[in-house]
């Protein structure tokens, strides 16, 4: 037997009437949910084609890029006006509240709702239906506001982030905007959603905008450092002057200046596009042969890194480490051999070795030798 269905138009009429009295709206909403549950009414699930215009592929202008195809599909989606947006937001609230009631009735933890999205056959039929109704309404609100992603992503076109990645992040975050939107505040959804979009774009650029990921605090400091350096004469400004200008610590300024250096792929093309381009590897490689990725390309050699570590040690500690690991001595020595040579106990040699290793375990030494330990 087919269950009765309440249409969106009928639900809109009931909710619009109920919201005329804000103080009684919550009570009216709960009463409407009880009435629908008692009658066993399902909420209408609209076909997405009802808010999408047919895309005429004959006027695509030839082969389109992925972004152009996406834009043409978004352009075919009808936008909502203020009244339509409010009606859809009230439907979402009604469907979500009804889903919460169904979960409570069945004793199901809301955190398990993702299982319903994957088919969730273990859930009772009414719970799966309530989840499908909520998901369909959220999807409609998101799709009819996707144009906001394409408008606001233009502000980040100058960044190194991939436009398609930014569009993907913005499209996904619209679901969070839908969940947090409150139509009672009188704001347009687009006003609220733009805040989430910019946050998603910035977070993506902070996390993936550099070849080597930098902490967010350092990336924010880099903006202030660059602005201060320009005011102080560009590259001539010292870290001390910039720190004074920005009110940041000198160590933070120094780290920001170090992180500001550009990184490029060694396979990146150089020269004019009209000519046969060479890669950066061809320009940097040593014509005499050898591996272009050899240690000589590192800022610090392995020998310099080891010497930096040894500078932290006392004479006896350096003596033990050199012999223990065969550094400059031809072979490694056992603790017993070192103890015999120094005239001390084996346990004392072990203690000296452990103390020396602890002294050398500093961030500076690790940065110097890590590239050679991979």
Secondary structure, 3 states (H helix, E strand, C coil): CCCCEECHHHHHHHHHHHCCCHHHHHHHHHHHHHHHHHHCCEECCCCHHHHECCCCHHHCCCCCCHHHHHHHHHHCECCCCHHHHHHHHHHHHHHHHHHHHHHHHHCCCHHHHHHHHCCCCCCCHHHHHHHHHHHHHHHHHHHCCCHHHHHHHHHHCCCCCCHHHHHHHHHHHHHHHHHHCCHHHCCCHHHHHHHHHHHHHHHHHHHHCCCCCCCHHHHHHHHHHHHHHHHCCHHHCCHHHHHHHHCCCHHHHHHHHHHCCCCCCCCCEECCCCCCCEEHHHHHCCCCCCCCCCHHHCCCCHHHHHHHHHCCCCHHHHHHHHHHCCCCCCCCCCHHHHHHHHCCCHHHHHHHHHHHHHHHCCHHHHHHHHHHCC
